[in-house]
Amino acid sequence: MSNIGHAGSVLVITSDVTFGGTPFTVTYFPDDTDPFAADDIEIGDAVIGTNGNLASWAKATIQPFNIAVLPNTADHKNLLALLNANIVAPGKVPNNDTIKISRVMPSGTTMEIKECIIKTGSTAMTQTSGGRIKTPVFGFVGVPATEAIV
């Protein structure tokens, strides 16, 4: 029987400027949204020529993904610091961090995204109609990762 649980997963995030290459871990994952979600990517395309012949090609693409964490945790504060450091604002130069994200699953499966940037996130704490603070979600894009399934 396969265990498909992810309890015990750890993300390790390293940024070259904001945290000076010192990694921090992310483990405070929420229960109301996916803690780590990656969109499907398109790695090729194809067309049919006027005579009905198939032509195809591979293409480079980026991998968009989101990391969600519990609000008011060290994980939230670190990701918020990373977002704020890379925001463009009057009189402020963004850090333009290159970020590396590694994920280790309890099964030993690992994934590493070596070149990515932080792209989205909210600098404001928002509330849900259910009375709790909304789960912060931070969006990244990077070079597609390779996953080692063990």
Secondary structure, DSSP 8 states (H G I E B T S, - for coil): ------TT-EEEEEESSTTTT--EEE----SSS-SEEE-----EEEEE-TTS-EEEEE----EEEEEE--TTSHHHHHHHHHHHHT--BTTB------EEEEEE-TTS-EEEEEEEEEEE--SS--B-TTSSB---EEEEEES--EEE--
